[in-house]
């Protein structure tokens, strides 16, 4: 196999799995590990991947990098709006809904102001403000906690509030999604708080634009299978959709809401 063919194979695996291992690639390509490392080095120089110990990941920053809310707000704004509109179709008047802090959940909150008689639980002052400014009939429960760079309220007070509640559905925004890392965030306290969101919900819907695929944060929130439904946009590669469908009951794409897989 020529170098361009090997490079294509490596990048296809990265798009599918979010990360690759040198030993695995060497076996798949029937070449030495030295050859694979040289290929990874060439691809890293082009900016197509980031070399790690024993393998490589997609570009996406360090695991502890934690961009602020304002920075994230300008990334994939159109895709987030599409995802939010699809997510909103799963909400009916009178439901209790949890929204963790994030820019995609913030987009969803703006739409949900039009749904009457909701009880909304959130650890985001920005999301709480959306409902307050809307002047609607929703009941909003805002957890206490320590504010993070992403404007999330986290820590023992937030967790204690969430453990006292049970909601119909949680819409969870995440920093990263990958097969091995699962659902991740760069902030340890935020990971703990997001796990409390999951525990409080009868149903979990992860809402993540395609840029989150292959990104791994420092702390795992949960395995992929913790989500009942995964909502993303058309930019999510087909290989990633199929990989997600192996672990999650229903994978929906905002411009094509037919599920890849859904349990009876």
Secondary structure, 3 states (H helix, E strand, C coil): CCHHHHHHHHHHHHHHHCEEEHHHHHHHHCCCHHHHHHHHHHHHHCCCCEEECCEEECCCCCCCCCCCHHHHHCCCHHHHHHHHHHHHCCCCCCCEEEECCCHHHHHHHHHHCCCCCCEEEECCHHHHHHHHHHCCCCEEEECCCEECCCCCEECHHHHHHHHCCCEEEEEECCCEEECCCEEEECCHHHHHHHHHHHHHEEEEEEECCHHHECCCCCEEEECHHHCCEEEECCCCCHHHHHHHHCCCCEEEECCECCCCCCCC
